[in-house]
């Protein structure tokens, strides 16, 4: 029998508690320490843990969107298409920084379906418009 497991994306940063609160507020979730030492905070929503934030005192923010650097990984936060502008205002009010897309000819920036940001610790994320229901059963990928 397989031991019950789950997985979660974990972001490293120098100060995990404020970054966990940023994502909890952005996602309408809760944040709290996963361990007694305050090294790992979990952001938990109605469907369970959605993100981890871990203390790394030597963390250096990603250098993306510098054109020669790749994005490596990012969070894609799904938003109902008619709520994209409101979600962008919420993200910026919480401390997100908009990032202009680098046009490379193959992927033009389309602000009607996608908005690019960095969080307060420099990790990249996007708000992406979707047509489907974003409730617990229709969270899609």
C-alpha positions in Angstrom: 0.0 0.0 0.0 1.3 3.5 -0.9 1.7 6.0 1.9 -0.6 8.9 1.6 1.3 11.9 0.1 0.7 15.3 -1.3 2.9 17.8 -3.1 3.2 21.5 -3.0 5.2 24.1 -4.8 7.5 25.9 -2.3 9.0 29.3 -2.8 12.2 30.3 -1.1 12.7 33.8 0.3 14.5 35.6 3.2 11.2 36.3 5.1 8.6 33.6 4.6 5.8 34.9 6.8 5.1 38.2 4.9 5.3 36.4 1.5 2.9 33.7 2.8 0.5 36.4 3.9 0.8 38.1 0.4 -0.3 34.9 -1.3 -3.0 34.1 1.3 -4.6 37.5 0.7 -4.2 37.2 -3.1 -5.7 33.8 -3.2 -8.4 34.3 -0.5 -6.7 31.6 1.6 -5.1 31.3 5.1 -1.4 31.2 5.9 0.3 29.7 8.9 3.5 28.0 10.1 3.9 24.4 9.1 6.7 23.8 11.7 7.4 25.3 15.1 10.6 27.0 13.9 8.9 29.4 11.4 11.0 28.1 8.5 8.1 26.9 6.4 4.7 28.5 6.1 1.8 26.9 4.2 -0.9 28.8 2.3 -4.1 26.8 2.6 -7.4 27.2 0.7 -10.7 25.3 0.7 -9.1 22.5 -1.4 -6.1 22.1 0.9 -2.5 23.4 0.8 -1.9 25.4 -2.3 1.6 26.8 -1.7 4.6 26.7 0.7 7.0 29.5 1.5 10.3 28.5 3.0 13.0 30.6 4.7 16.3 30.8 2.8 18.5 33.5 4.4 20.7 33.5 1.3 17.9 33.7 -1.2 18.6 35.9 -4.3 15.5 36.8 -6.3 15.2 35.5 -9.8 16.6 37.9 -12.5 13.7 37.3 -14.9 12.5 39.2 -17.1 16.1 40.0 -18.1 15.9 38.8 -21.8 18.8 36.4 -21.6 17.4 34.6 -18.5 14.6 32.1 -18.5 11.6 32.3 -16.2 12.4 28.8 -14.8 9.1 28.4 -13.0 6.1 30.6 -12.2 2.7 30.4 -10.5 -0.2 30.6 -12.9 -3.2 32.0 -10.9 -6.4 31.3 -12.8 -9.0 34.1 -12.8 -12.4 34.4 -14.4 -12.0 36.4 -17.6 -14.4 39.1 -16.5 -12.5 39.6 -13.2 -8.9 40.0 -14.6 -8.8 43.8 -14.2 -10.0 43.5 -10.6 -7.6 40.7 -9.8 -4.7 42.8 -11.2 -5.7 45.7 -8.9 -5.8 43.4 -5.9 -2.4 42.0 -6.7 -0.8 45.4 -7.1 -2.5 46.7 -3.9 -0.9 43.8 -2.0 2.6 44.5 -3.3 2.9 42.7 -6.6 5.0 44.5 -9.3 3.8 44.4 -12.9 6.3 43.0 -15.4 6.2 44.1 -19.1 6.4 41.2 -21.5 9.5 40.9 -23.7 8.1 40.7 -27.2 10.1 38.1 -29.1 7.9 38.0 -32.2 6.4 34.6 -31.3 4.5 35.4 -28.2 3.0 38.9 -28.2 1.8 40.3 -24.9 -1.9 39.9 -24.7 -3.2 41.8 -21.7 -6.7 40.5 -22.4 -5.9 37.0 -21.2 -2.6 37.3 -19.2 -0.9 39.7 -16.7 2.7 39.2 -15.6 4.0 40.1 -12.1 6.6 39.5 -9.5 5.7 39.0 -5.9 7.3 41.1 -3.1 10.3 38.6 -3.0 10.8 38.7 -6.7 9.2 35.4 -7.8 7.2 35.5 -11.1 3.6 34.8 -11.4 0.8 35.5 -13.9 -2.9 36.1 -13.6 -4.4 34.1 -16.5 -8.0 34.5 -17.7 -10.1 31.4 -18.1 -13.6 30.9 -19.3 -14.5 27.9 -17.0 -15.9 28.0 -13.5 -13.2 28.4 -10.9 -15.1 26.7 -8.1 -13.7 23.6 -6.3 -14.8 21.3 -9.1 -13.8 23.4 -12.0 -10.3 24.7 -11.0 -8.8 23.2 -14.2 -5.2 23.6 -15.2 
